C-alpha cells in the first residue's frame, strides 16, 4: 500500500523533515503560472463536484 503524501502540516507543524517528493511538489506549485479569473471561473463551472451534477458547479 502506497504511503500518503507528506503534508505541509507535517513539515511545518510537526517538524518532520520534508521528503524529496514533498520538496519537488512544493517547488512545482510555486513555479506554476497564475490562473486568470476567467480560467478559474471556467474550471469552476466545468467541475461537477461531489454530487456529479454539472448544473450545480462548485
C-alpha atoms as an extended CHARMM CRD file, in Angstrom:
* protein
*
        58  EXT
         1         1  UNK       CA              0.0000000000        0.0000000000        0.0000000000  PROA      1               0.0000000000
         2         2  UNK       CA              1.3770000000        3.3950000000       -1.0030000000  PROA      2               0.0000000000
         3         3  UNK       CA              2.0280000000        5.8560000000        1.7870000000  PROA      3               0.0000000000
         4         4  UNK       CA              0.0070000000        9.1070000000        1.7910000000  PROA      4               0.0000000000
         5         5  UNK       CA              1.9230000000       12.1700000000        0.5810000000  PROA      5               0.0000000000
         6         6  UNK       CA              3.5380000000       14.2990000000        3.2410000000  PROA      6               0.0000000000
         7         7  UNK       CA              1.5510000000       17.4200000000        4.1410000000  PROA      7               0.0000000000
         8         8  UNK       CA              2.6130000000       20.9800000000        4.9140000000  PROA      8               0.0000000000
         9         9  UNK       CA              1.1800000000       20.4380000000        8.4140000000  PROA      9               0.0000000000
        10        10  UNK       CA              3.5790000000       17.5460000000        8.9700000000  PROA      10              0.0000000000
        11        11  UNK       CA              6.5630000000       19.5870000000        7.8040000000  PROA      11              0.0000000000
        12        12  UNK       CA              5.8080000000       22.9080000000        9.4950000000  PROA      12              0.0000000000
        13        13  UNK       CA              3.5180000000       21.9230000000       12.3580000000  PROA      13              0.0000000000
        14        14  UNK       CA              5.1190000000       18.6560000000       13.4240000000  PROA      14              0.0000000000
        15        15  UNK       CA              8.6890000000       19.4140000000       12.3810000000  PROA      15              0.0000000000
        16        16  UNK       CA              9.1110000000       16.4300000000       10.0490000000  PROA      16              0.0000000000
        17        17  UNK       CA             11.9920000000       16.5500000000        7.6150000000  PROA      17              0.0000000000
        18        18  UNK       CA             10.4840000000       17.1890000000        4.1420000000  PROA      18              0.0000000000
        19        19  UNK       CA             10.7330000000       14.2610000000        1.7520000000  PROA      19              0.0000000000
        20        20  UNK       CA             12.1810000000       14.6970000000       -1.7310000000  PROA      20              0.0000000000
        21        21  UNK       CA              8.6750000000       14.1660000000       -3.1630000000  PROA      21              0.0000000000
        22        22  UNK       CA              7.3130000000       16.9700000000       -0.9440000000  PROA      22              0.0000000000
        23        23  UNK       CA             10.0870000000       19.3670000000       -1.9750000000  PROA      23              0.0000000000
        24        24  UNK       CA              9.5720000000       18.6220000000       -5.6850000000  PROA      24              0.0000000000
        25        25  UNK       CA              5.7990000000       19.1470000000       -5.4800000000  PROA      25              0.0000000000
        26        26  UNK       CA              6.2010000000       22.3400000000       -3.4240000000  PROA      26              0.0000000000
        27        27  UNK       CA              8.6930000000       23.6950000000       -5.9510000000  PROA      27              0.0000000000
        28        28  UNK       CA              6.4090000000       22.8390000000       -8.9000000000  PROA      28              0.0000000000
        29        29  UNK       CA              3.4450000000       24.5740000000       -7.2530000000  PROA      29              0.0000000000
        30        30  UNK       CA              5.4960000000       27.7060000000       -6.5910000000  PROA      30              0.0000000000
        31        31  UNK       CA              6.7160000000       27.8130000000      -10.1990000000  PROA      31              0.0000000000
        32        32  UNK       CA              3.2900000000       27.2200000000      -11.7890000000  PROA      32              0.0000000000
        33        33  UNK       CA              1.8000000000       30.2090000000      -13.6240000000  PROA      33              0.0000000000
        34        34  UNK       CA             -1.0980000000       32.0430000000      -12.0110000000  PROA      34              0.0000000000
        35        35  UNK       CA             -4.5280000000       31.3920000000      -13.4760000000  PROA      35              0.0000000000
        36        36  UNK       CA             -6.6570000000       34.2660000000      -14.6940000000  PROA      36              0.0000000000
        37        37  UNK       CA            -10.0540000000       34.9440000000      -13.1460000000  PROA      37              0.0000000000
        38        38  UNK       CA            -11.6280000000       33.7610000000      -16.4020000000  PROA      38              0.0000000000
        39        39  UNK       CA             -9.7700000000       30.4500000000      -16.2640000000  PROA      39              0.0000000000
        40        40  UNK       CA            -10.7010000000       29.9180000000      -12.6220000000  PROA      40              0.0000000000
        41        41  UNK       CA            -14.3480000000       30.6120000000      -13.4680000000  PROA      41              0.0000000000
        42        42  UNK       CA            -14.2220000000       28.2230000000      -16.4420000000  PROA      42              0.0000000000
        43        43  UNK       CA            -12.7660000000       25.4630000000      -14.2690000000  PROA      43              0.0000000000
        44        44  UNK       CA            -15.3010000000       26.0470000000      -11.5060000000  PROA      44              0.0000000000
        45        45  UNK       CA            -18.2340000000       25.9620000000      -13.9120000000  PROA      45              0.0000000000
        46        46  UNK       CA            -16.9960000000       22.7590000000      -15.5520000000  PROA      46              0.0000000000
        47        47  UNK       CA            -16.4440000000       20.9320000000      -12.2280000000  PROA      47              0.0000000000
        48        48  UNK       CA            -19.4870000000       18.8980000000      -11.2250000000  PROA      48              0.0000000000
        49        49  UNK       CA            -18.3040000000       18.4720000000       -7.6370000000  PROA      49              0.0000000000
        50        50  UNK       CA            -19.0050000000       15.5610000000       -5.3540000000  PROA      50              0.0000000000
        51        51  UNK       CA            -22.6090000000       15.1540000000       -6.4580000000  PROA      51              0.0000000000
        52        52  UNK       CA            -21.6020000000       14.8510000000      -10.1280000000  PROA      52              0.0000000000
        53        53  UNK       CA            -24.2430000000       17.3900000000      -11.1900000000  PROA      53              0.0000000000
        54        54  UNK       CA            -22.8730000000       19.9170000000      -13.6890000000  PROA      54              0.0000000000
        55        55  UNK       CA            -25.9560000000       22.0890000000      -13.1370000000  PROA      55              0.0000000000
        56        56  UNK       CA            -24.6450000000       22.8930000000       -9.6400000000  PROA      56              0.0000000000
        57        57  UNK       CA            -20.9830000000       23.7410000000      -10.2530000000  PROA      57              0.0000000000
        58        58  UNK       CA            -18.5290000000       24.0230000000       -7.4480000000  PROA      58              0.0000000000
